[in-house]
Amino acid sequence: MTTKHPSPHHTMDDLAPPILPRSSTEGTPRKLEIDGDRVRNGLAQLVLTLVKLLHELLERQAIRRMDSGSLTDEEIERLGMTLMRQADELDKLREVFGLEDDDLNFNLGPLGRLL
């Protein structure tokens, strides 16, 4: 007996398991019930978490560059204003989706909190 290994000649359909298993009593596929609002809010939470993470990284990089003296006063001012506007927009989007600031801080188990 040979094992199927992915190759350039296989499609994803060849490798993917069945999506809707058959019900043992009815012989018809079981339907997945998906709450569209929960999916939308979950996706928004994930995207906003990533945006917040990138924002935090940009802030830290800006602080390092300011501390090193590699920025002019004008660049520091522009960078500060840009980061403040970015934080305001992130807060507005968070409110649109009914998320708290803590909702964007995932628990990574043994690694601790994300932000």
Secondary structure as UniProt FT lines:
FT   TURN            8..9
FT   HELIX           12..15
FT   TURN            24..26
FT   HELIX           36..68
FT   HELIX           73..96
FT   TURN            97..98
FT   HELIX           101..104
FT   HELIX           109..111
//
